[in-house]
Amino acid sequence: MSEAIIANTPDKIEMFRLLALRGALKLELKGMHRRGRSIYSVIKSEFGFKGSKQRVLDQFEGYIRDRGGLR
């Protein structure tokens, strides 16, 4: 059984948000839709990435990895 993760600092809360955005973008790549702006457009505008959804996901995962969120 895995341990619970507690996001109780601003850095941990931000990392949780980044990982949630990453998960939502992966779902968009598989065809899921949502109302309003797409996560793809949110990530592109917030982080300045360019390219297709897959390319933005790759860049975003690199960004998260650089911040210590992915291994």
C-alpha positions as CSV (number, residue, x, y, z in Angstrom):
1,M,0.0,0.0,0.0
2,S,1.4,3.4,-0.9
3,E,1.7,6.3,1.5
4,A,-0.5,9.4,1.4
5,I,1.1,12.5,-0.1
6,I,0.5,15.8,1.8
7,A,0.9,19.0,-0.2
8,N,1.2,21.5,2.7
9,T,3.8,23.9,1.3
10,P,3.5,26.4,-1.6
11,D,6.1,24.4,-3.6
12,K,4.3,21.1,-3.1
13,I,0.9,22.7,-4.0
14,E,2.4,24.1,-7.2
15,M,3.9,20.7,-8.1
16,F,0.5,19.1,-7.5
17,R,-1.0,21.6,-9.9
18,L,1.6,20.9,-12.5
19,L,1.0,17.2,-12.3
20,A,-2.7,17.7,-12.5
21,L,-2.3,19.8,-15.7
22,R,0.0,17.1,-17.1
23,G,-2.7,14.5,-16.5
24,A,-5.4,16.6,-18.0
25,L,-3.3,17.2,-21.1
26,K,-2.7,13.4,-21.4
27,L,-6.4,12.9,-21.4
28,E,-6.9,15.5,-24.1
29,L,-4.3,13.7,-26.2
30,K,-6.5,10.6,-25.9
31,G,-9.6,12.5,-27.1
32,M,-11.3,13.8,-23.9
33,H,-12.9,17.2,-24.1
34,R,-13.9,19.8,-21.6
35,R,-15.9,23.0,-21.5
36,G,-14.1,26.2,-21.9
37,R,-10.4,26.6,-22.8
38,S,-8.5,23.4,-23.4
39,I,-5.7,22.5,-21.0
40,Y,-3.4,22.5,-24.1
41,S,-4.1,26.2,-24.6
42,V,-3.7,26.9,-20.9
43,I,-0.3,25.3,-20.8
44,K,0.8,26.9,-24.0
45,S,-0.1,30.4,-22.8
46,E,1.1,30.0,-19.2
47,F,4.5,28.4,-20.0
48,G,5.1,29.7,-23.5
49,F,5.4,26.3,-25.2
50,K,4.8,25.9,-28.9
51,G,3.8,23.0,-31.1
52,S,1.4,20.1,-31.2
53,K,-0.3,18.6,-28.2
54,Q,2.3,15.9,-28.0
55,R,5.2,18.3,-28.4
56,V,3.8,20.6,-25.7
57,L,3.4,17.5,-23.4
58,D,7.0,16.6,-24.0
59,Q,8.2,20.1,-23.2
60,F,5.9,20.3,-20.1
61,E,7.2,17.0,-18.8
62,G,10.7,18.3,-19.2
63,Y,9.8,21.4,-17.3
64,I,8.3,19.3,-14.5
65,R,11.3,17.1,-14.4
66,D,13.6,20.1,-14.1
67,R,11.6,21.2,-11.1
68,G,12.1,17.8,-9.5
69,G,8.6,16.5,-10.0
70,L,9.2,13.5,-12.4
71,R,11.8,10.8,-12.2
